[in-house]
Amino acid sequence: MKDFDFVYREYSEEESAVYEKAMREILVNIKQGMSFQDAVDKVEVSDKNLKSLIEDDALKILIAELCYVSKIPFEEFANMLGLPIEKVRNANFEMLEDIQMTLNNTFNKNQRSGND
């Protein structure tokens, strides 16, 4: 896996509220039959960086819930949401890298504090 220099920033209460509202709207839009991109495009978020984060997170959440929990194959998932399979595979890979990095950071933090 590649090494990434992720910087997780703290979001303000306002940004967090925008994030939560947008995520709910995207999921409702998809449940109503919209394609993924239409569901994302319909949500208004003025901060382009925040909207990009929301889009990435929404796709990763859907992959986790539908592909891993509900066992829907990636190809079927991509067709359901009107996405290219490569976008789904890339998002899945990024999600797995995020998980690995979180686990590594947690493990390293526990070792430094003496909690083996």
Secondary structure by P-SEA (a helix, b strand, c coil): ccccbbbbbbbcaaaaaaaaaaaaaaaaaaaacccaaaaaaacccccaaaaaaaaaaaaaaaaaaccccccccaaaaaaaacccaaaaaaaaaaaaaaaaaaaaaaaaaaaaaccc
